[in-house]
Each structure stands twice: as structure tokens, then as C-alpha cells.
Amino acid sequence: MIKVTLTNEMLKRISAIDENRFSFNTIKLPAAAQNRLRKNSRKKSSYASNKIEGNPLTEQQANDAIESDPHRHFLKPEQEIRNYFLALKLLDEKLKHKEQFSREMILDVQAIVEKGALKEKTGLRGPTPPGVLFAVYDSESGIPEYIPPEYKDIPELLDELVTYVNTTDDHPLIIAAIVHYQLVTIHPFEDGNGRTARLMSGYILDYYGYGFQGIGSLEEYFAYDPEEYYASLQMGLPALYYSGRNDPPHPEIWIHYFLRMMELYSGKVYSLTKASEGDLLSGSLSHLSLKEKELLKFLLQKRLYEFAPIEVSRMTGVTNRTIIKRCAGLTSNGFLIPNIVKTRIRTYQLSDFSKENEKRILKILS
């Protein structure tokens, strides 16, 4: 099991990531914009994580595969992209319920990663035929690059990891880095180990509030230089798991790399989101009609943070039907949120995006 002692460099990077996280959390985007950014980020992660494994598709081809009719036949590279995207969606659902890290969760994720593959590719790997060595082989030389632990040791190693995650008081960023390393190193499956490791590490980040609300792709930074990524995981140790990778003497090699990628990722997500905040406000307002802008201005000036359309109709002399129509336009652009009771909209309320940007909106509309 990897054991980490924090260095000054690690602490500096953790502080920088925390600062980016705090700054990011001060930015308020409309729900519709957040959802678009999340979906685009999931697409980028699906492409990048599979690219690390040698998937040959371009980013555009990966996007096309995700958006394609789910009932059509997909080639293996396309299915791999779609599987990763589906696994991210599954983890989003688990996150909503704050589901605890577990062996069952790891197995659920790997089953989706390998969806459509041969049955033996899913679930924990078992014994190999006599005289056959299970290893990760160099594609050109055929020499074993990594010989993981024996299959009989896998359940205990996974249980040890789960216990660590659910009982440690380590910093969440360290936990995520260790989960990533341990799953790649334990190599519990015949296939899909790297993708499952990146997904589960990402879940830990999300669970503890370091996932930046699903915006941005950490996998892109790992994929930028796959050789550095793998070298950091391998730490220059022998190929055999039991010859050092089970308890690496210098785990800081991997931890420094992971935190450096997290710092780059978090800084980029914050700067891009901050830059887009103003653009999103101007862009969202530009999609409103003149009458919709007038209604938004009226609601903010009167501080009508929650209202029924009929109330505004009486105050403005505009028909209830017209107010409802204008509210629909404000809702679709993220300025209002409908309150639904038994499938019918009873009232509307100003979104957090509208309230956070109240002064700027009134200044632009005045």
C-alpha cells in the first residue's frame, strides 16, 4: 500500500489548488450553462482517457460516437468512448446520493467501461492457464512491462484500499492520487484498469468537492504526455509488483506529478470559467427579446424574487398569457426557475445567476 509523507512542494501545490477551488466557487453560472459545460467536459474526458490507452479516434470522431443513435452498431474504439461517457454519468448519479467508495462501485464502473467486450473482460481476473504469465506486455518487443499481483491477492488488496479511503484523514487530493495509483497497480481486471482508475480517482475528487462541479477534464492533462504519466506511475521500479510497486520507496514521484496536473487543471478551469462568466451574462441577455428584458428589469427593480405570473400581470397591465410566455424565455436563458406543483408551473423565482448578477444586469439593461 502506498504511504505518503507530505513535502513542502506538495503542500504548496495543495494550497494553490485550494485557492483555485475557492475562487471557482465564487462564480455563479446559470444552470443551463453549467450543464452544457459539464457535458462538453465529459466528452473531453472520454476522449482523453481512451487516447491514453491508444484509442485511435480523433476528438471529433469521439464526439460523434457519443452523440450517435445508441441503437446503431459501434466499432470497438467508438464503444470505448461511449462506455467512458456512460461511466461518468453513472458516477454522477452515485455522487448525488453521496455513495461511499466500495469494491462494488469499482466493479460497477469497470463493467460499464468494458460493456460490449467479451464476458471474461468484466469482473476481477482469475487464474491463467498453466505456463501463461499474466502481464502487461510491450507491444513491439513482447517483453513484460508490468507483472501485477497474483489474482488470489486482489480481493484483499481492494479491501485494503476501500478501508483506507473510508477511514483515512489524509487530504482528499492525496486520497484521489492514491486511489489512482493503487487501482492501476493492483490491476484487478483483465482490461479497463487505467480507465477505471481514472474514473474512481475522479469520483473521489468529486466526492470531496475537488471536481470543480464536473467542469473541465483532468484526463486531458494526463493525456498530454502519456509517457510522463506512465513513468510517474511506474516510479522507475522493477516490473514485478512484489519487487517494490506494492510499497514504493519514493511515492512522492507519483504524488508530485498528480498534484502538478491538478494544479494546472484547476487553474485553467477557474480562469476559463471566470472569463466566460461575463460572456455568458452578455450572451444570455442577447438572446432575450426587448419585452423579456423589460420584464427581467421590472422583476429585479421590484425585488420580486418569487412570484406568480398573475401577480405581475396585475401590476403591469399585461395579460397573464403574455407574462407566462415571457417567463418561458427568461427560464430557457437561465434567469428564472419554475416552481412546479403536480406537473403545473405555479410560480417562478429568480435564479441564483440573476440574483448574483443583479447590479450588472440592471446596469446593462438601463
N, C-alpha and C positions, 0 to 999 in steps of 0.2 A: 504494500500500500504506500502510495506516495505521501511523504511528510514534508511540510513546508515551513521554513523559518523566514519570517518577513525581513527583507532587507530595506535599506533606505530608498533604493531605487523603486522597489515595489510600492512602498508607502507613498512616494511622490506620485507615481502613476495612479494609484488608487484615489489620492486626493484630487488629481486632475480630472479623473473620470467622475468623481462625486460632484465636482464643480460644474462639469458639463451637464450632469444629470439634474442638478438643482436649477440651472439656467434654463434647461429644456422644459422643465415642469412649470416655468412661469409663462410659457407660450400657450395661448388658447386658440385652437383651430376649430372651425365648425366640424360637426360630426361627419358630414358628407365628405369633407376634405380629408379628415383623418382616415376614413375608410378607404378612400382612393389611394392614399399614400401607403396604407398597410397592405393592400392587395398588390400594389406595384412592388413593395419590398419583399413580399412573399415570392413573387415571381423571380426577382433578382437572386434571392437566397436559393431557390430551387435550381436555377441555372448554375450559380456559382458552386454550390456544394457538389453537384454532379460533375461539373467541369473538373474539380479536383480529382475525381475518380476516373477521369478520361472520357467522359461523355462527349461525343463529337459535335453535338448540335450547337448552332450559333444562338445568341441570346434571342434573336427574333424567332428562330425556329422553336426555341423553348417556349416563348410566349404563345406562339400559335398552337403548340401542343396543349397548353393549359386551357386555352380558350376554345378548343375544338369540341365538337359534339362528343360527349362521353361514351356514346354507344358505338362509335366507329372503331375499327381495328387500329391499334397503335404499334409502331415498331418499338423494339426494346428501349432505345435511347429516349423516345418520346414518353414511354410508360414510366421510365425512371424519373423524369422531370415531373410528370403528373403525380406520381406517388409521393414525392417530397412535398409538393404543394398540399396534397391531401393530409399528410402527416402534420404539417404546420397548422392546418385547420383543426385537426383533432386535438393538438396540444392547446390551441386557443380555447376550445371547449373545456378541456380539463382545467385550464387556468381559471376560468370563470367560477369553477367550484373549488378553487384552491386545493386541487387534488395533490396529495403528498407523493413525493418521489418514491417509486417502488419498482420491484422486479417486474410486476405485471405491466406497469406503464412502459417499461423498456421493451418488453415483448410485444405489446400492442403497437408501438411505434415501428419496430423492425418488421412486423407483419405487413404494415402498410408500405414501408419502404420497398419490400420485396413482393408486393402484390403483383400477381401475374407471372411470377417466376415458378420454377419447379418447387414442389412441396417441401423437399428436403432443404431448400434455401431458407425457410422460415423456422423460427424457434431455435433453441440452443443446439449447438452442434453436438454430434455424438461421436462414437468411435470410428476410426478409419479402418479400412481393410488391412489385414496383416501385411507388413512391409511397406505401407504407404505412410509418408510423413505429411501431416497437415501443416502447411506453412504458406507464407506469402512469398511468392517467387518473383524474381526479376524477369520481366517479360522477354528480355533479349538473351541473357546468359543462362536463365533457368536455375540460377543459384538462389537458395532460400535467403530472402532479405529479413524475414522475421519468423520465428518459430514460437507461437503463442503457448500459453499454458495448456496442459492436458485437459481434455473435455470433462473429466471427472472432478476437476478442481473448480470449474466455472461456477456452479451454484453457490459454493461457499464464498468465492471471490465477489460475486454480485451481491450477496447478502451483506458482506463486509462493507461494500460501497454504500448500499442503501442505509445501513446503520450509521455510517459516518455522516452521510448527508442529513439525516433526520435527527442527529444528536449533537453535531459539532457546533461550536461557537465561532468558527472561522468566518472571515469576511465573505459575503456572498460571491464576490468576484473570484476568490480563491476556491470556493466550493465549485463554481462553474468550471474553472480551469482543471480541477482535479477530476471532476466527472468526465470531462472531455478526454483527459489522458487515460484514465482507468478503463473506460469503455473501449477505446482504441486498442489499449494494451492487453486487456483481458481477452479481447477478440472473441466474444461469446458465440458468434454466428458464423455460418459458412460465408455469408456475404452481407453487405449492408452495414458493416461495423462502423466505418468512418462517418457515413451519413447519419446513422443512429446516434453516434457520439455527439455530433454537432447539433442535432435536434435536441437531445437531452440536456446538453450544456446550455443551449438557448432557453430551454424551459426553466432551468434554474435561474438564469438571468431575469426572465420574465417574472418568475415567482417572487423574487426579492426586489422587484422594481427597477432592475437594471436593463430591461429590454427596450426601453425608450418607446413604450406603447406600440411595439411592433413596427416602428418606422425605421427604415434603413436596413442594411444587410451586413452583419458581421462576417458571414461566409465569403462575401466579396473580398475581404481583406486577406482571408486565408488563401483564397484562390489566386490572388495577385502574384504570389510567388510560391507555388506548391512545393518546390524543393526546400525552401526555408521552413515552410510549415512542417514537412515531414522530418527534416533534420532536427527541428526543435523538439518534436515528439520523440525521436529516437535517441537524442542526447549523446550520440557517439558511443552507445552501449552495444555489447555483443548481440547477435541476432536472437539468441535463446532467451526466452522470458525469465527463466530461473537463474540466468547469469547476470542479473543486475536490474532488469526492467521491472521486476516485482518490487524492488526497493531502491530506486535510482539514487546514487550518491550526490548528484547535483540537480535536484528538481527545479532549481531556480532557472535553469536554461529554458524549460518549457514555460514556467510561470512568467518570466520576464517577457517572453515572446507574446504570450496570451494577453497580458496586460497592455503591452505596446499596441497590439491590434485593437484592443478595446478602447484605448485612449484615442487612437486615430478615428475609429468608428464613431465614438461618442461625440468627438469634436466636430466631425463632418455632419452628423445628424443634427446637432444643435445649430450650427451655422446655416445649414440649408433650410431648416425649419424656420429659423429666425428671419432669414431673407425672404422666405415665401409668405411669412405672416402678413406683411404689408401688401404683397402682391395678391394674396388670397382675399383680403378685405376689399381692395380696389376691384379685383376681378369679380368677386361675388356681387358687389354693388352694381357693377357694369351690366350684370345680367338682369337687373330689375327694371321694370317699366317705370315711367315717371310717376304713375299713381301708386305703385308699390313702394317707391322711395318716399312718397309723401306720407303713406300710412306708417312706414317704419319710423320716420321722423316724428310723427304725431305720437306714436306709442312711447318713444324714448322721452320726448318732452313732457308728456303727461305721466311718465313713470308707470305705465300700465304693464307691469312685468307679467301679469296673468290676467286674461280677460276672455269674455265670451263675445263672439262676433256681434251678437245683437246689441250688446252694450256699446260697442264702438259705432255701430250703425246709428243708434240714437244720438250719440254725441256728435257725429259728423254729418248726419243727414243723408248718408249714402246707404243704399239698400243693403240688407243683410246678405243677400246673394252675392253682391259685388264685393263686400268685405271678405266673405269666405273665399272668393276667387283670388283676391289679392293676398290673403293669408297663405294660400297654397303656393304662390310664387315666392313668398318670403320663407316658407318652410323648405322648399326644394333647394334654396340657396343658403340654408343654414342659419337664418336669422330667427326663426320661430320653431318651437317644438309643440306638436299637437298633443293634447291630453285626451286619450281615447277611453271611453267607457262603453263596454258591450258593443264593440265594433264601430261606435259612432264618436266623432270628434265633438267633445263638449266645450272645451276651452283651449286656448293657446297660451303659451308662455314664451317670453323672450329667452333665447338660448344663452348659454354662458358666453359664447362668442360675441353676441350682441352686447351683453352687459359689460364684458371686459373691454370692449372697444367702443363703448357708448360715446365718449367725448370725441374720438376720431371720426365716428360715423356722423355725428351731428355737425362736426366741422366741415366734413366733405359735402354733406347734403345742404348746408346753409348757403 
